[in-house]
Amino acid sequence: MFDINPYYIFTIITIAAGGIPKGYDEGGFSASTSLASFKHDYGLTASLWKNNPSGLASRTANISSFGVLGAAFGSLIALALTDRFGRLRTWQLFVMLWASGILMQVFSSGILGFILFARIWGGLGAGGLTVVAPLYLSEIAPAKSRGMIVSIYMVLLLSFLTLGFFINYAVSVTMAATSTQYRLVQSIPLIPVGIAFICSFFLSDTPRWLASKDRGDEALEVLAHLRRSVKNDYRLSDEYEDIQEQIQVRQQNLSGVPIWTIIKEIATVSSYRERFLLGIIMQTVAQWSGGNGITYYIPQIFTYAGVVGSNTSLITSGAYGVLKLVFTLVFTWGLVDVFGRRRCMLTGIAIQCITHVYMAIYMSLFIQSENKSASDAAIASVFIYAVGWSIGLCTVQYLYGTEIYPTRIRSVCYASNMALHWFFQFAVVRVTPNMFVSLNIWGAYVFWAMVCFLGFVLLGIWAPETKGVPMERMEELFAGRWWMGWNAKLAPRERSVLQEKDSKEPSSAEVERV
């Protein structure tokens, strides 16, 4: 539509850097807790807990999970601030919160209570950024490239998740096991995010937010700057009119409506309730099928699978991160629009389930043996699991959340889903080490496999295919019984009409359940 200009690219990269805190926490920080220097300072050495392995698991879990707990509250706070103060100022506020938390964490000097507080405080910022950054990017991107632009946030997140493992490997082989070792690892993300924070003062808020605050002239000027166009360009005028129209529709839907009225409608209107519960189920399966629990403790899992040596485990974890990044890119920039959301999701869950079953067998029968073939298969299984997660629930859970809700209930449903996402992630990260102790390692994998199986069945019959269905027609996918969602489709006789109209106008295709 318009030539992409340096300012537009500069804006995208700056705001997408809001994904770095979450990504680096899952890769860099989580791996740093396995460094000998960190274990020594925070009392995580196994010899100190010979008679209390569950106590060691609890302390490790608390340090890792408290950042996620803070992020859960941060995501809720962000939803309350973005409309009032704007996307840009809220983004800057959460960067400062996160950075101050990281500084406290780095200099907590082995004081357990201090690092737990710092983890929660920094988590507030990281969680808030997971809401604000994608929102900002979605509001500055043209409709036809919105998915790709927003996915740059995920690319940076996964890139720094992967980089974190390699940084841990580098310091483990080049530095002495002193406090400086893990402090360096944990402070690294301050550099790129700090640069992005400085760059953000050369940006403006999104045209959509400015227009919603009756700052139309400023909104049009910012839009022209992003599109490298003049204000009287007819294409720019069309895009601005679309923004104004969407804002008016939203205001008509929500003006003077108390939030409790919206909540009541979600509970009583069957179509709203069905979509809300589908989002909840998707978040539940995504988190409790092992996803982030495995990522946070991946060096430990590779050790269980037979990788010898902490340094080798770190480098293998880095390769795991690279694989996740590559397949997430393949998914977000092509696969999902070729095969559809539903097929990718179910394929991914099936792959997860199969790998969990094998890992349960390995951890039960072969973990103490010298069977190299079984060990190699277990290591390969972890990598195959990463492929399933990346092409399935890793991204589909967010994509469905942006598509299936109508304007009237979107904010409440999105807030609920994100809060549940973070609280579940906190719970998973918190209990995973204890599951390894109380259920045994194979028992944890059996649990994850059961969740995957139930999720495959439930989502397989409930979740409709949303690819190619305009958001204003999404209501019709949920018009029938929920257990027939698998068969909701566009009527064959209308498909050709829909394809001819494509991007020209919303589809008038009828949706039926048979």
MARRO-351385 format. One record per residue (C-alpha): residue in one letter; x, y negated, z negated. Coordinates in steps of 0.25 Angstrom, whole numbers, padded with zeros to 4 digits, always signed. Layout:
N
AXYZ;...
//
This chain:
514
M+0000+0000+0000;F+0011-0010-0004;D+0026-0009-0003;I+0032-0004-0016;N+0041-0015-0022;P+0052-0015-0032;Y+0043-0022-0043;Y+0033-0011-0042;I+0044+0000-0043;F+0050-0008-0055;T+0036-0008-0062;I+0034+0006-0060;I+0047+0011-0065;T+0047+0001-0077;I+0033+0006-0082;A+0035+0020-0078;A+0047+0020-0088;G+0036+0021-0099;G+0037+0036-0096;I+0051+0037-0101;P+0048+0037-0116;K+0039+0049-0115;G+0047+0057-0105;Y+0060+0054-0113;D+0054+0058-0126;E+0050+0072-0120;G+0064+0074-0114;G+0074+0066-0121;F+0069+0065-0135;S+0064+0079-0136;A+0077+0085-0131;S+0085+0076-0140;T+0079+0082-0152;S+0087+0095-0148;L+0100+0088-0149;A+0109+0092-0161;S+0111+0078-0165;F+0096+0075-0166;K+0093+0088-0173;H+0104+0085-0183;D+0099+0071-0187;Y+0084+0075-0188;G+0086+0088-0195;L+0082+0097-0183;T+0094+0107-0185;A+0088+0121-0185;S+0098+0125-0197;L+0090+0115-0206;W+0077+0122-0204;K+0081+0137-0204;N+0069+0140-0214;N+0059+0130-0208;P+0059+0131-0193;S+0045+0125-0192;G+0050+0113-0200;L+0061+0110-0189;A+0050+0112-0178;S+0041+0102-0185;R+0053+0091-0187;T+0057+0093-0172;A+0042+0092-0168;N+0040+0080-0176;I+0051+0072-0170;S+0047+0076-0156;S+0032+0074-0157;F+0031+0061-0165;G+0035+0053-0152;V+0023+0060-0145;L+0014+0057-0157;G+0017+0042-0156;A+0015+0043-0141;A+0001+0048-0143;F-0003+0035-0151;G+0005+0027-0141;S-0004+0031-0130;L-0016+0027-0137;I-0010+0013-0141;A-0007+0011-0126;L-0021+0013-0122;A-0025+0002-0132;L-0014-0008-0127;T-0013-0007-0112;D-0026-0014-0109;R-0024-0025-0119;F-0010-0028-0117;G-0007-0023-0103;R+0000-0012-0098;L+0014-0019-0097;R+0014-0024-0111;T+0009-0011-0117;W+0020-0004-0109;Q+0031-0013-0115;L+0025-0012-0129;F+0026+0004-0129;V+0040+0003-0123;M+0044-0005-0135;L+0037+0004-0145;W+0044+0016-0138;A+0058+0010-0138;S+0057+0006-0153;G+0053+0020-0156;I+0065+0026-0149;L+0075+0016-0156;M+0069+0021-0169;Q+0070+0035-0165;V+0085+0034-0160;F+0089+0028-0173;S+0081+0036-0183;S+0094+0042-0187;G+0089+0056-0191;I+0077+0050-0200;L+0065+0059-0197;G+0054+0050-0201;F+0060+0038-0193;I+0061+0046-0180;L+0047+0051-0181;F+0042+0037-0183;A+0051+0033-0171;R+0045+0044-0163;I+0031+0040-0165;W+0034+0025-0163;G+0041+0027-0150;G+0030+0037-0146;L+0020+0026-0147;G+0028+0019-0136;A+0030+0031-0127;G+0015+0035-0128;G+0010+0021-0125;L+0019+0021-0112;T+0013+0034-0107;V+0000+0027-0106;V+0005+0013-0102;A+0015+0016-0091;P+0006+0025-0082;L-0005+0015-0084;Y+0003+0004-0079;L+0009+0012-0067;S-0005+0016-0063;E-0010+0002-0063;I+0001-0004-0054;A+0001+0008-0044;P-0007+0008-0031;A-0018+0019-0032;K-0012+0027-0021;S+0002+0028-0028;R-0003+0028-0043;G+0000+0042-0046;M+0014+0042-0041;I+0017+0028-0048;V+0011+0033-0061;S+0019+0046-0060;I+0032+0038-0060;Y+0029+0037-0075;M+0030+0052-0076;V+0042+0053-0068;L+0050+0044-0077;L+0044+0051-0089;L+0049+0065-0084;S+0062+0059-0079;F+0066+0054-0093;L+0060+0067-0099;T+0070+0075-0091;L+0081+0064-0093;G+0080+0066-0108;F+0084+0081-0107;F+0096+0078-0099;I+0100+0066-0108;N+0099+0076-0120;Y+0108+0086-0113;A+0118+0075-0109;V+0120+0070-0123;S+0120+0084-0129;V+0133+0087-0120;T+0140+0074-0121;M+0137+0068-0135;A+0140+0072-0149;A+0128+0077-0157;T+0126+0064-0165;S+0115+0055-0167;T+0119+0046-0155;Q+0116+0058-0146;Y+0101+0059-0148;R+0100+0044-0150;L+0106+0042-0136;V+0096+0052-0130;Q+0084+0046-0137;S+0087+0031-0133;I+0090+0034-0118;P+0075+0030-0114;L+0076+0016-0120;I+0085+0012-0109;P+0075+0015-0097;V+0063+0011-0105;G+0070-0001-0110;I+0074-0006-0096;A+0059-0003-0092;F+0054-0012-0103;I+0063-0023-0099;C+0058-0022-0085;S+0044-0022-0089;F+0044-0037-0092;F+0046-0039-0077;L+0032-0032-0075;S+0018-0036-0075;D+0006-0029-0081;T-0002-0021-0071;P-0012-0028-0061;R-0023-0019-0067;W-0021-0024-0081;L-0020-0038-0077;A-0032-0038-0069;S-0040-0032-0081;K-0036-0044-0089;D-0041-0054-0079;R-0027-0057-0074;G-0030-0055-0060;D-0020-0064-0053;E-0009-0058-0061;A-0014-0044-0058;L-0014-0047-0043;E+0000-0054-0044;V+0006-0041-0051;L-0001-0032-0041;A+0005-0040-0029;H+0019-0039-0036;L+0017-0024-0038;R+0013-0022-0023;R+0022-0032-0017;S+0011-0039-0011;V+0004-0053-0010;K-0008-0056-0017;N-0017-0058-0005;D-0013-0044+0001;Y-0026-0037+0003;R-0021-0024-0002;L-0017-0030-0015;S-0030-0037-0016;D-0037-0023-0014;E-0029-0017-0025;Y-0032-0028-0034;E-0047-0027-0031;D-0046-0013-0035;I-0040-0016-0048;Q-0050-0026-0051;E-0061-0017-0047;Q-0056-0005-0056;I-0055-0015-0068;Q-0069-0020-0066;V-0074-0005-0065;R-0066-0002-0078;Q-0072-0014-0085;Q-0086-0011-0081;N-0084+0003-0086;L-0078-0001-0100;S-0082-0015-0103;G-0088-0015-0117;V-0088+0000-0118;P-0083+0004-0132;I-0073+0015-0132;W-0082+0024-0140;T-0093+0023-0129;I-0082+0028-0119;I-0079+0040-0129;K-0093+0043-0131;E-0095+0044-0116;I-0083+0053-0114;A-0090+0062-0125;T-0104+0062-0119;V-0102+0061-0104;S-0099+0075-0099;S-0090+0070-0087;Y-0082+0061-0096;R-0081+0071-0107;E-0077+0082-0097;R-0066+0074-0091;F-0061+0069-0105;L-0060+0083-0110;L-0053+0088-0097;G-0042+0077-0100;I-0041+0082-0115;I-0040+0097-0110;M-0029+0093-0100;Q-0021+0086-0111;T-0023+0097-0120;V-0018+0108-0111;A-0006+0099-0106;Q-0001+0097-0120;W-0003+0110-0126;S+0002+0118-0114;G+0016+0115-0119;G+0019+0103-0110;N+0026+0093-0119;G+0029+0103-0130;I+0038+0110-0120;T+0044+0097-0115;Y+0048+0092-0129;Y+0055+0105-0133;I+0060+0110-0119;P+0075+0111-0124;Q+0070+0120-0135;I+0061+0128-0126;F+0073+0130-0116;T+0081+0135-0127;Y+0070+0145-0131;A+0070+0149-0116;G+0084+0153-0116;V+0092+0140-0113;V+0105+0141-0120;G+0111+0128-0127;S+0104+0115-0130;N+0111+0108-0119;T+0107+0118-0109;S+0093+0117-0114;L+0093+0102-0113;I+0097+0102-0098;T+0087+0113-0095;S+0076+0104-0102;G+0081+0093-0092;A+0079+0102-0080;Y+0065+0105-0086;G+0062+0090-0086;V+0067+0088-0072;L+0058+0099-0067;K+0046+0093-0074;L+0049+0080-0068;V+0050+0086-0054;F+0037+0093-0054;T+0030+0082-0061;L+0034+0073-0049;V+0030+0084-0039;F+0016+0084-0046;T+0014+0069-0047;W+0019+0065-0033;G+0012+0076-0025;L+0008+0089-0031;V-0004+0084-0038;D-0010+0078-0026;V-0007+0090-0017;F-0013+0101-0026;G-0021+0093-0036;R-0022+0091-0051;R-0029+0103-0054;R-0021+0113-0047;C-0008+0107-0052;M-0013+0107-0066;L-0017+0122-0066;T-0005+0126-0059;G+0004+0119-0069;I-0004+0125-0081;A-0003+0139-0075;I+0012+0137-0074;Q+0013+0132-0088;C+0005+0144-0093;I+0014+0155-0086;T+0027+0149-0091;H+0021+0148-0105;V+0018+0163-0105;Y+0031+0167-0100;M+0038+0158-0111;A+0029+0164-0122;I+0034+0178-0117;Y+0048+0174-0116;M+0048+0167-0130;S+0041+0179-0136;L+0050+0191-0130;F+0063+0185-0124;I+0067+0173-0132;Q+0077+0181-0141;S+0081+0190-0130;E+0093+0189-0120;N+0084+0190-0108;K+0090+0180-0098;S+0079+0182-0088;A+0068+0179-0098;S+0075+0167-0103;D+0078+0162-0088;A+0063+0164-0085;A+0059+0156-0098;I+0068+0145-0094;A+0062+0145-0080;S+0048+0146-0086;V+0050+0133-0094;F+0054+0126-0080;I+0042+0132-0073;Y+0033+0127-0085;A+0038+0113-0082;V+0033+0114-0068;G+0019+0118-0072;W+0018+0107-0082;S+0023+0097-0072;I+0013+0100-0061;G+0002+0102-0071;L-0002+0096-0084;C+0010+0087-0085;T+0003+0077-0075;V-0011+0082-0072;Q-0016+0079-0086;Y-0013+0064-0084;L-0018+0064-0069;Y-0031+0070-0073;G-0032+0059-0085;T-0031+0048-0075;E-0041+0054-0065;I-0053+0060-0072;Y-0058+0049-0081;P-0067+0038-0076;T-0064+0024-0079;R-0074+0023-0091;I-0067+0033-0099;R-0053+0034-0093;S-0046+0025-0104;V-0052+0033-0116;C-0050+0047-0109;Y-0035+0043-0105;A-0032+0038-0119;S-0038+0051-0126;N-0030+0059-0116;M-0017+0052-0118;A-0019+0052-0133;L-0022+0067-0133;H-0010+0069-0124;W+0000+0063-0134;F-0006+0069-0146;F-0006+0083-0140;Q+0008+0081-0135;F+0012+0077-0149;A+0006+0089-0155;V+0012+0098-0144;V+0026+0092-0147;R+0024+0093-0162;V+0020+0107-0162;T+0028+0114-0152;P+0041+0116-0161;N+0031+0122-0171;M+0025+0131-0161;F+0038+0137-0158;V+0040+0140-0172;S+0026+0144-0177;L+0021+0151-0164;N+0035+0155-0159;I+0039+0150-0146;W+0032+0160-0138;G+0019+0157-0146;A+0020+0142-0141;Y+0021+0147-0127;V+0009+0156-0129;F+0001+0144-0134;W+0005+0135-0122;A+0002+0146-0112;M-0012+0147-0119;V-0015+0132-0117;C-0010+0133-0103;F-0020+0145-0100;L-0032+0138-0107;G-0028+0125-0100;F-0027+0132-0086;V-0041+0138-0088;L-0048+0126-0094;L-0042+0115-0084;G-0044+0125-0073;I-0059+0125-0074;W-0060+0111-0079;A-0051+0101-0072;P-0056+0097-0058;E-0046+0093-0047;T-0046+0078-0046;K-0036+0076-0035;G-0042+0067-0024;V-0055+0064-0033;P-0056+0049-0034;M-0057+0045-0049;E-0071+0039-0047;R-0076+0052-0042;M-0070+0060-0053;E-0083+0060-0061;E-0088+0071-0051;L-0077+0081-0054;F-0083+0081-0068;A-0098+0082-0065;G-0100+0097-0067;R-0096+0107-0078;W-0082+0106-0083;W-0079+0120-0080;M-0081+0118-0066;G-0071+0107-0065;W-0062+0117-0057;N-0071+0117-0045;A-0075+0102-0045;K-0071+0097-0031;L-0074+0088-0020;A-0085+0093-0010;P-0079+0099+0002;R-0087+0091+0012;E-0083+0078+0005;R-0068+0080+0005;S-0065+0076+0019;V-0073+0063+0016;L-0064+0061+0004;Q-0051+0063+0011;E-0055+0054+0022;K-0058+0043+0013;D-0046+0046+0004;S-0041+0033-0002;K-0051+0024+0006;E-0062+0026-0004;P-0066+0035-0016;S-0071+0048-0012;S-0086+0051-0011;A-0084+0066-0012;E-0093+0073-0021;V-0087+0082-0032;E-0094+0095-0035;R-0093+0107-0044;V-0096+0120-0038;
//
